[in-house]
Amino acid sequence: MRNKMSIFIAFIILIISFDNNLVVNASEVETDFQIIENENVNFECKILASIENITIKESLIIEGQKNYLYPTFDNNEKAIQGIKFRAKNVLRLLEEKYNLSELTTVNWEEYYIALYNYFTEPDKIFWYNETNKEIKLVKTFFDIYENKYNNENIINLVKTVNNFEDIAYDLYMLLPYNSPYVKRCNEISLCGVDFSNYDISSAVIYAKGYSTRRNTWDYQDYGGQDCTNFASQIMEHAGVPQEKSIFSSVGWWHEYEGYHVNSKSWSSADYFARYMGIDYSTTSHYNFSVNLRAGDFIALDISNDGSWNHIGFVCESDNYLTNGYYDYFVAQHSDDYLAWTSTDVNGWENQESEGNRYGRIRP
């Protein structure tokens, strides 16, 4: 993995130093960083329009090119008050079940975890009722709310590490996937994942077998946030070799030595998507469905803010239209189901109307 990382860093330094057909030697490059504040670029999120204004406030300049950071609420206190008014039923339910104090800017993460844990239990599927509208609202709210801390991680990294080689990989994993820097990284197939032995039949068999029951014999159970852990299991059982590392932020791996440990890319949707490589994305569900086949992994950005939030797997796909799109058979965790998109239990077709983005990983 170290050799791959060195090659990646060298390529990135060469790419960002490209100007007028002249490539500068990597050893001669000094990479400049600059955090720009007060950008105040408006960000549209339909479902949160009445909660609080959302803007992109900072950018990171890398070799003279601007990379916007994540959009955040202009006023977190006002945003908290807004979601408490708009989603009071769901928040009250979580408060009572998990004995939480009233939602504040301090304990929001407790509610975020509780939301996923409660509403992904097998008997708690609310895809098509009023409760589900609040669930979607709260999930999207927290996706934007946590961006403040994602931005802080990026800014602190840049301010504390001056050597570009030391943070080139970290910036790829941390910056929004739609930023110029990340897009350029994608062009060189950053992680070089070995898909040569990927077997679709094995992937589908494993996905169908463990979609509604979890393989707790071999892997950790992540409760309400198990989607990527399940996707990684499918990938491994289909023949994709692990990339080991002593660092959780590097490689793609899982091991058990009396307890389970794994890389971030094994269990985090955003890290998994970046590591494996999104090769197609769109906000159109029809276009998305046209470009799917058995063996594809599918990703969802629930607010189109530049980070992937959910991973599923396609077991089958149809070649005729159903409800205006080509139906596909999904296996996923959190919610745990094996279902066609056209059925009530599956909610992939509803994401377009909320302004969300779809992504595809094709091994």
Secondary structure, 3 states (H helix, E strand, C coil): CHHHHHHHHHHHHHHHCCECCECCCHHHCCCCEEEECCCCEECCCHHHCCCCCEEECCEEEECCEEEECCCEECCHHHHHHHHHHHCHHHHHHHHHHCCCCCCCCCCHHHHHHHHHHHCCCCCCCCCCCHHHHHHHHHHHHHHHHCHHHHHHHHHHHHHHCCCHHHHHHHHHHHCCCCCHHHHHHHHCCCCCCCCCCCCHHHHHHHHHHHCCCCCCCCCCCCHHHCHHHHHHHHHHHCCCCCECCCCCCCCECEEECCCEEECHHHHCHHHHHHHHCCCEEECCHHHHHHCCCCCCEEEEECCCCCCCCEEEEEEEEEEEEECCEEEEEEEECCCCEEEECCCCCCCHHHCHHHCCEEEEECC
